[in-house]
């Protein structure tokens, strides 16, 4: 989806780098305890982004790709989110900043790790974001305004 959006909106992004980021952004899930998706690590699932970034950095992957892994969770995670929800994350802003980070973050919300055969509808994604918090939904809606293909 990220590649399709980039092509259709003529975004100035390196398509090879975008493809790599889209493929690698969830690499940290294998370190998490998420039996529903067959992951039997020891870390909370919410940490898969920062764990994935650590894995990618340790292997010398370009920082632009590692930062996508680190900042794609939810619609970005702010310090306020960490404090309000007591999230087991370092107390810093994990909001997507670059075009590639924002694009992968947005496209990722339409796919599930348990239903690989179909994309979620916009309504389903918005409902999921709203369950997290009003600010999460607002951040997603901002990404939607930036990347929606009409």
Backbone torsions as a table, in degrees:
resi	resn	phi	psi	omega
1	UNK	NA	-41.0	-180.0
2	UNK	-60.6	-42.6	178.5
3	UNK	-65.0	-41.6	179.4
4	UNK	-63.3	-44.7	179.2
5	UNK	-61.7	-46.5	-179.2
6	UNK	-58.8	-42.8	-179.4
7	UNK	-68.6	-47.2	-175.8
8	UNK	-69.7	-29.4	180.0
9	UNK	-96.6	2.5	178.9
10	UNK	54.3	47.9	-179.5
11	UNK	-76.7	144.6	179.1
12	UNK	-86.3	84.3	-179.8
13	UNK	-141.9	143.5	177.2
14	UNK	-69.5	113.0	-173.7
15	UNK	-66.4	-33.6	177.3
16	UNK	-67.5	-42.4	178.5
17	UNK	-67.0	-39.3	177.3
18	UNK	-62.6	-43.5	178.9
19	UNK	-61.0	-44.1	179.1
20	UNK	-63.0	-44.0	179.8
21	UNK	-63.9	-41.3	179.3
22	UNK	-64.5	-36.8	-179.6
23	UNK	-76.8	-30.7	-172.7
24	UNK	-101.5	-8.2	-170.2
25	UNK	-62.2	-23.9	-179.5
26	UNK	-102.6	14.4	-173.8
27	UNK	-57.9	-26.6	-177.7
28	UNK	-74.1	-7.1	-176.6
29	UNK	-64.4	-26.1	-178.2
30	UNK	-65.7	-17.7	179.2
31	UNK	-88.8	-2.7	-174.9
32	UNK	-101.5	160.7	176.6
33	UNK	-93.1	89.8	-179.5
34	UNK	-139.5	73.8	-175.0
35	UNK	-59.2	-26.6	179.4
36	UNK	-62.3	-21.8	176.5
37	UNK	-118.2	23.4	175.4
38	UNK	62.7	35.6	174.8
39	UNK	-110.9	125.8	-172.3
40	UNK	-125.8	40.6	175.1
41	UNK	-81.6	-165.0	-175.9
42	UNK	-113.3	-6.1	-175.0
43	UNK	-93.4	151.9	173.7
44	UNK	-64.1	143.6	-177.5
45	UNK	-55.6	-36.9	-177.9
46	UNK	-57.6	-18.7	-178.4
47	UNK	-89.7	1.1	-174.0
48	UNK	-61.5	-29.8	179.4
49	UNK	-67.8	-49.0	-179.1
50	UNK	-70.7	-33.8	176.6
51	UNK	-65.1	-43.1	178.4
52	UNK	-62.4	-40.7	177.7
53	UNK	-61.6	-39.7	178.1
54	UNK	-64.0	-43.4	178.1
55	UNK	-59.6	-47.4	-177.5
56	UNK	-65.8	-43.8	178.8
57	UNK	-62.6	-40.6	-179.9
58	UNK	-62.9	-24.0	-179.3
59	UNK	-99.4	7.9	175.6
60	UNK	76.7	18.4	177.4
61	UNK	-69.9	144.6	-179.1
62	UNK	-49.3	135.8	-178.9
63	UNK	-58.3	-32.2	179.1
64	UNK	-61.2	-33.5	178.7
65	UNK	-80.5	-42.3	178.2
66	UNK	-60.0	-38.8	-179.1
67	UNK	-68.5	-27.9	174.5
68	UNK	-63.2	-46.6	178.0
69	UNK	-58.2	-44.3	-175.8
70	UNK	-67.2	-31.3	-170.1
71	UNK	-114.3	13.0	-175.4
72	UNK	-91.9	-12.5	-172.0
73	UNK	-67.7	139.2	-176.4
74	UNK	60.8	-136.7	170.8
75	UNK	-112.6	39.0	-169.4
76	UNK	92.5	151.0	179.0
77	UNK	-124.1	125.4	-178.9
78	UNK	-97.7	168.1	175.0
79	UNK	-60.3	-38.9	176.8
80	UNK	-60.3	-41.0	176.9
81	UNK	-61.4	-45.5	-179.1
82	UNK	-59.9	-46.1	-179.3
83	UNK	-67.4	-48.7	-174.7
84	UNK	-66.2	-35.7	-175.9
85	UNK	-101.1	-1.8	-178.9
86	UNK	60.6	40.5	-176.2
87	UNK	-71.6	140.8	179.8
88	UNK	-80.9	62.5	-178.5
89	UNK	-130.0	155.2	171.8
90	UNK	-58.4	145.4	-175.3
91	UNK	-79.8	78.5	176.6
92	UNK	-151.9	168.7	-175.9
93	UNK	-81.2	124.0	177.0
94	UNK	-113.1	38.3	177.9
95	UNK	-83.8	140.1	177.7
96	UNK	-66.4	133.5	-175.2
97	UNK	-112.2	-48.7	-175.9
98	UNK	-79.2	164.6	176.7
99	UNK	-55.8	-45.9	-178.5
100	UNK	-65.6	-42.3	177.3
101	UNK	-60.1	-46.4	-179.1
102	UNK	-65.0	-41.8	-177.5
103	UNK	-65.0	-47.4	179.1
104	UNK	-66.3	-40.7	177.0
105	UNK	-56.6	-48.1	-179.6
106	UNK	-62.0	-54.3	-176.0
107	UNK	-61.4	-35.8	-178.5
108	UNK	-59.9	-30.8	-176.4
109	UNK	-66.8	-17.5	-177.1
110	UNK	-89.6	0.5	-176.6
111	UNK	-127.6	146.6	-179.1
112	UNK	-114.0	149.1	176.8
113	UNK	-81.0	-6.9	179.3
114	UNK	-107.8	-18.3	178.8
115	UNK	-125.5	80.0	-172.7
116	UNK	-76.5	-11.5	-173.6
117	UNK	-89.9	-6.4	-178.1
118	UNK	-151.6	153.4	177.8
119	UNK	-89.7	152.7	174.7
120	UNK	-75.9	154.7	174.0
121	UNK	-79.7	163.4	176.1
122	UNK	-57.7	-40.7	-179.6
123	UNK	-62.7	-40.9	178.1
124	UNK	-64.7	-42.6	179.1
125	UNK	-64.1	-46.0	-179.9
126	UNK	-61.3	-39.7	178.5
127	UNK	-64.1	-41.0	178.3
128	UNK	-63.9	-42.8	179.1
129	UNK	-66.4	-39.2	-179.7
130	UNK	-64.9	-33.9	178.1
131	UNK	-64.5	-29.6	179.6
132	UNK	-72.9	-53.9	176.9
133	UNK	-178.4	157.4	176.2
134	UNK	-59.8	-35.7	-179.3
135	UNK	-70.2	-32.7	176.3
136	UNK	-65.1	-44.4	177.5
137	UNK	-61.3	-42.7	180.0
138	UNK	-62.0	-40.6	178.5
139	UNK	-66.9	-39.8	176.6
140	UNK	-62.9	-45.1	-179.5
141	UNK	-59.3	-34.7	176.6
142	UNK	-65.6	-43.3	176.4
143	UNK	-62.4	-39.4	179.5
144	UNK	-62.9	-42.0	177.7
145	UNK	-61.1	-35.2	-179.3
146	UNK	-74.2	-37.8	-168.4
147	UNK	-115.8	-6.9	-177.7
148	UNK	-60.1	139.4	175.9
149	UNK	-104.7	114.1	-177.2
150	UNK	-84.2	NA	NA
